[in-house]
Amino acid sequence: MAHGALTGPSEAAGWPRLFLGYNTLPDPPFPLVGYLQYELAAPPGELGLPALLRMMAESMRAQPVPPEGAFDESRRRVATAMRVDALVVVAPAHALAPAESEGGWRPPAYREGLRRPATAHREGAWEPAAALAVDREGSRVLLVAGRSAEGGRIGPRRPAEEPDTTLAGLLGEVLDAQYAWTKAAFAL
């Protein structure tokens, strides 16, 4: 799912991009794994990724659960078959070329929740996109891909280090809020 979200075409311009993953954990209600891009109402601007994720989790928790019978049987079947199990965020990040430094695969956007444009002007710099994925069991994965200054494709590659725990935790909060609302709304 992280690989597809990172390398696949996007229907929405701008960053970050969020994806909901369905039926990625064992014993799915329907044997079809998939993901859909989550529509952001407006670009986050200067908000920053951590603040955006906090706001999303708080907003989902605050959403009232519709009364029983608010959804017809066909919507309930879809909600049952498409269990929300994972969430991926894809965002741009600056890093050094991997040939120069193994640590160059660590995108600052996921260590600090923001971009660091000053690194873009260093020799060997490239501007990759990075995908951070979490699931409801607490698993995390970070993938990085991009293009070199010469236009060649780099990655996707999984950095040796663990993904940032702060952003992974915030993604987990959004995922938990989404799952809790869906479970309550559709009486799953």
Buried (B, 14 or more C-beta within 10 A) or exposed (E): BBBBBBBEEEEEEEBBBBBBBBBBBEEBBBEEBBBEBBEBEEEBEEEBBBBBBBEBBEEBBEEEBEEEEEBEEEEBBEBBBBBBBBBBBBBBBBBBBBEBEEEBBBBBBBBBBBBBEEBEEBEBBBBBBBBBBBBBEEEBBBBBBBBBEEEEEBBBBBBEEEBBEBBBBBBBBBBBBBBBBBBEBBEE
